[in-house]
Structure formats: structure tokens, C-alpha cells
Amino acid sequence: MVTAEGRVVYAGKKTAVIEASLFTENGELAAKGKGTFYLRPDTVG
């Protein structure tokens, strides 16, 4: 079994930075990713 964790690094009015980590059964970090996303005004509430 693997475990995934996600977190918001930064959330502004127009952009957000999101980070995700994937861990093995032993709790070791297997993968990590970060992305910058544009927030559409009609979906932010």
C-alpha cells in the first residue's frame, strides 16, 4: 500500500501552488511533485 499526501503551499487570488508526496509502505518518500495552477474566477468561492 502507498500513501499520498497533498498540501497547498500558496493560495493567492489568481494562482495556487500545490505539492504532493507519495510514500511507500515503509514510510519512505517515493515521489514528490509540485505544480502551479491558475484559479479561474468562476470557480473560486
N, C-alpha and C positions, 0 to 999 in steps of 0.2 A: 504494500500500500504506500502511496505517496501522499504528501500533504502540500497544498498550495496556500499561500498567504498573499494577500494584496493589501496595498495601502495607498492612500492619497498623499503624495509628497507635497504638492502645492495645488491649490484651487483658487483661481482668480475669476474675474468676470468673463473673460473670453477663452482662457486656456486652463488646462489641468495637467499635472504630471502625475502619472500613476506608476507604481513599482510592484512587481510580482516576484515571488520566490517559490521555488519548488524544492521540497525536502524528501529525502529517501526515508525508508522505514527506520533507519538508524539515526535519523535526525540530521544527517549531513546535507549541506546545501548542494543540490544537483544542477540547478539553473536559476538564473536571475535575469529579469528584463525590466526595462523602463521605457515608457512612451509618453509623448506629449500629445495631447488631444485638444482639438478646437471644440469649444462648447457653443452649440447653436442656441441663439437667444430664445427660440420657441420651446426648448427642452429643459431650460434651467428654471428651477422654481423655488 
